[in-house]
Amino acid sequence: MRVAITGGTGFVGRHLAERYAADDVVVVSRRTGVEIDDVDALTEAFTGVDAVAHCAGINREIGDQSFERVHVRGTAAVLEAAHRAGVQRVVLLSFLRARPGTGSPYHETKWAAEEMVRSSGLDYTVLKAGMIYGHGDHLVDHLSHTVQTVPLFASVGFREKTISPIPVAELVDVLVGALEGRLSRRTVAVRGGEALLLSEAVRRVARVVGRPVRVFPAPVWAHRVLGQVTEWTMRVPLVAKAQVRMLAEGVTEATQPAGELPADLAPTARFDEEHIRAALPPRGGFTWRDLRLPGRR
């Protein structure tokens, strides 16, 4: 089977591409010269492939990369290109809590993408996934850098909600199964094998890197301000505004429609020392290199 992966140079896309022989995968991204809303370029990239893993997505808007362009117009272009190229199956990587009427452009554009895929006429699978971690992620990467920079961490809200982190290797297992047709015409929830509070996740990462940390609650509005400031000032924000919304409402329960995975595909791994160590970036805290400086790309 030959597959194309949109967002193929991103975090999930890279890990998925590694599961296939080089001749069996087409990596599609801005870095390979294909814009996500360019139907003609996508059609050319999809020619000769059996299935498309649509993993392209953003968690904050920057420059011309808006939620509307990437999630909505991009998905429409992917589906049109798939029809033109004769692709039979599309697998969409969406978000566990995507739904309409939230006031969050991230949640609403992810939902719009889901609806387009479900009504595309193609054989499809929609994966409503929670927080994903692994080497090159934003979860363990940012938590480890944070606790190595300052011994303090503010949890989101005075009443924390749970998260269910998914090791990227287990998510890739689900993607591969879906690309092979195991979840045909289904929308399914993908969550990790353990539900825990963000504060507990922080403490576990801190223990693994050998740094003490004091976790204290902070109001959601303060995190929204922090999210906006770090979106303006950091190359990869400490927390994006969309991520604040995710953490404030919890990332464990899926919004409908979402069925459950077969037992042999459902992630089971806990957020434990072994998996945290596998995801750790090089040791160290945040530095000036993490800032978006004028004239620096």
Secondary structure, 3 states (H helix, E strand, C coil): CCEEEECCCCHHHHHHHCCCCHHHEEEECHHHCCCCCCHHHHHHHHCCCCEEEECCCCCCCECCECHHHHHHHHHHHHHHHHHHHCCCEEEEEEECCCCCCCCCHHHHHHHHHHHHHHCCCCEEEEEEECCEECCCCCHHHHHHHHHHHCCEEEEECCCCCEECCEEHHHHHHHHHHHHCCCCCCEEEEECCCCCEEHHHHHHHHHHHHCCCCEEEEECHHHHHHHHHHHHHHECCCCCCHHHHHHHHHCECCCCCCCECCCCCCCCCCCCCHHHHHHHCCCCCCCCHHHECCCCCC
